[in-house]
Amino acid sequence: MNRSFWKQLQFRWAGWQNRQRLKRLAHQVRMHSPRERDLTTIVVFNTSSRLSALSQNAAFTLLAAMGLKLGGYRIVQFACASGMVPCVLGTNRRDYHLPPPCAACIAQTKRLTQAFETFWFHFQPDHALAEQLKALNVEALGEFQLSHPAFGEPIPLGKLVLPSIRWALRCYHLPDDEPTRYLLRQYLLSAYNVALHFKAVLEKELPSACLIFNGIMYPEATARWVALQKGVRVVTQEVGFQPFSAFFTDGEATAYPIHIAATFELSERQNQRLDAYLEKRFQGKFTMAGIRFWHEMKGLDQAFLKKAAEFRQIVPVFTNVVYDTSQVHANVAFRHMFHWLDQVLKIIGGHPETLFVIRAHPDEMRPGTAKQARESVRAWVEANAVNKMSNVVFVDSQEYLSSYELIRRSKFVMVYNSSIGLEATLLSVPVLCAGKARYTQYPTVFFAQSIDEFERLAEAMLSIEKIECPPEFQRNARRFLYYQLYRASLPFGHYLQAAQRAGFVQLREFDWRDLLPERSATLQTVLHGFREGGEFLLPEEAEWSAYGQD
């Protein structure tokens, strides 16, 4: 028996086990949940985090919904039955006309909704709208709004679908060709279909709230828009910053809004805990959404150190993946990340005494996946001959050079909205940030609110001998990171384990009673957040039992 056959057999066996656990768990939740007729309803919608396998975000939605049902809510799942042509994950980047894998996806949806009442929506073509969209180019499609008497104001369909098509096509700038126009039209028609059906389910069920995956992918973004138009509370959910953890918020989950009490200060024990985490992080020992980016980390070699010695100072430039959902929030001063890089390039040209190290994000060309960028920093570097400039070193996405060692040798760091900006502050290195990041909610970095301010700050920081950072930068950085890790990231690791396929999960063996909110700090926090209308933060007394000592 060869290794490939054995691995395939293990994969199928694990899948069968997971399906059996789902079936058994759904039956137990149905049997033991309150059955009063006047239960308050929550509508749940998550169609963009998986197709036929169980992703972390799909699992978080499922488990949260089960906890809410056991906690006394009536759960209605809004579920897709070939209701989009195509959905985001069902988009084939080689042929946009290929239909999504609906049969496998619907089968998985049925498994994930066994415990709940389900409202299935199908695709109903609107020929008049399709005809209206035919004459529009990509720019006009991206700005398209539809007036409809059933809605209080025009539906911003173009704005709702643009982040999704950029994510699906792995680029920011969309070519104005017929294949792209076709796909954009299909997304617009599908988003309109979601809007009509979601409006219908809200009017039928009259929920007190909706639980929606991230609110950025176009099906969920459309549903969120409709719910807010009708005055229904919306809670969005995303992956948290601990393994197998989720973040819930009334705001936009991919922006990670976190409210920290002004009086909060880390205790000695909390400081020790954070320091232990950072020690591992700075060695590259971490995962994000189930993916470990750094399998090894290399120090700065002698060739680099010899080159760096020729310059007065080092300034790293850390980039992002341009199609990432965080970019929706980042583009405040600049139109997009490459607009910022164009400005950085002008600054580089004016400072030959400074060695600039441009680092591509590790996810930009992630090997072995379909997530490799079509519009990359590598391509930008080549197109602008940046790699030929004598005061530039380009570090590609799959070069495992230690960013942290680089930061320690730097005068200051430039970032768009990368997480490493927060970490550089924690390493006591000044940061010039050009895009809105989750940590710019608090004074943690020098955050340029305009292009002129970015240029002015960059010139000043390059010219002066020593940059003085306000003392509250590091204090706020530690407070924010601690909240992000131990209060806002709700752990689901008791229920989940990694699957053989990276980024996906399986259910552990656990008793259904473990989903009762009174037996789970995580589900108690979720239930309390819905009941009280507050934030979804672990109470201080629960944070140690939830995560223990790192």
C-alpha positions, 0 to 999 in steps of 0.5 A: 500500500503506497503512502498516497493511498494511505493518506487518502484513506486517512483523509476519508476516514477523518471526514466520515468521523467528522460527519458522524460527530456533526450529525450526533451533535446536531441531534443532541442540540435539537433535543436539549434546546428550549422549545418555547414558542416565543423565543427571540430569533437570531438569523445566522449567515455564513456562506463565504468561509467554506465550500465542502470542508469545515473551515475555522470560520465555518466552525466558529459560526456553527458552535456559536449558533449551537451555544446560542440555541442551547442558551435560549435563542431560536436560530434561523440559518440563511442558507444558499441553494445555488443562490449565487452565480457564482459565489466568491469561493466558487469562482474559477479563476481560469474560467469565470463561466464555470459554475460553482461546486453547488452540490458539494457545498449544499451537502455540507451546508445541510450538515452544518444546519441540521440543528436549526431551522433553515431558510434556503434561497435560490437564484432568481434572475433579474433580466431587466437589471442584467440588461442595465449592467451590460453597457457598463465598464468595470469602473461604472460597475464598481460604482453601481447603485440600484434604486429599489422601492423596497429599500430606503435608499439605493443599494450600493451593489458595486461597493458591496462586491468590489472587495470580493472580486479583488479577493477572488482575482487576487488583485486590486486593479481590475482589467477592463476586459469582457471576462472581468466585466462578466464576472463583476456583472454576475456578482452584482446580480447575485448580490441583488438576489441576496438582498431580496431574499435576506430582506424577505427572511428578516421581514418573516422572522423579525429577528433581534439580531443577525450573526454574519461572517466578516461582513466583507465578502459580498453575500455577507456584506449585502446581508449586513447592509440590508439588516442595518437598513431595517434597523436589525443589529448585526454581529460579525465574526472573524478569526481571532489572534490565538489558535482556534479563536474567533472575534465577534463585534457589532462593528466590522470584524475585519477592522477588529474594533476593540474597546479598552477601558481607559483605566486598564493597566497590565498587572505583573502577571499579565506583563509576564504572560505577554512577554512569553507570547512575544518571545515565541512570536519574535522567533516566528512560532505562530499561526494565523487562521491555521497557517504557519507562515514561518517554518524557519527564520534566518538571521541577517547574513554577512552579505547583507550586513556588509551592504548595510554598513555602507549606509547611514541608516536602515529603514524596512518597508513592510507591505501587505497583500493588496486584496486582503479584506483588511485593505477595505479599512486601510485606504484612508490617505492613499487609494491603495497600497501600491499608491503608497509604495509609489510615494515611498519610491520617491522618498527612496530616490531622495535618500541615497544615504539610507538603505531601504529594505522592502519586504513582501508579505509572506502570504503574497506567494503562499506555496501550494495554495490558490491564494497567490497574488496576481498583483504582487509587490514582487511585480511592482519591484520589477516594473519600477526597477526598484531592485536595481536601485543601489539603496534598496534590498528586496526580500521576497515573500518566501525568503524567511529572513527574520523581520524582527532582527531587521527591525532591531537594526533599523532607525524606524519602520514604514508600514501600510497596515501590517501587524508588524507595525505594532510589533516594531513599537513593542521592540521600541522602534519608531513606526511610520504607518500609512494605512489604517490598521487595527492598532491605530485605534489607539496612539501606538505609531506615527499614523499619517492621515494624509499623503502630505503628512506621510511625506512630511513625517518621512522626511523628518524621521529620515533627517533627524538624528534620533526619533523620540516616540511618545511614551504612550505608544508602547504602553498602548501597544502592550495594552492593545495586544493583550486585549487582542490576544486574551480578551477579544479572541474567544477560544474554541480549541476545546471543540476543534482540532486541525484537519489534515488540510491546512487551515481546516478543522475537525470536531473533537470528541466532546459532550454536548453539555460542553456547549452549554454557556454555563460550562463554557466561558467562550459561549457564555461571552457570546450569549452575554454579548447578544443578550446585553448588547455589549462587547464580546470580551472574555471577563478578566476572571475567565481569561486565565482559565481560557488560555492559561499561561503561555 
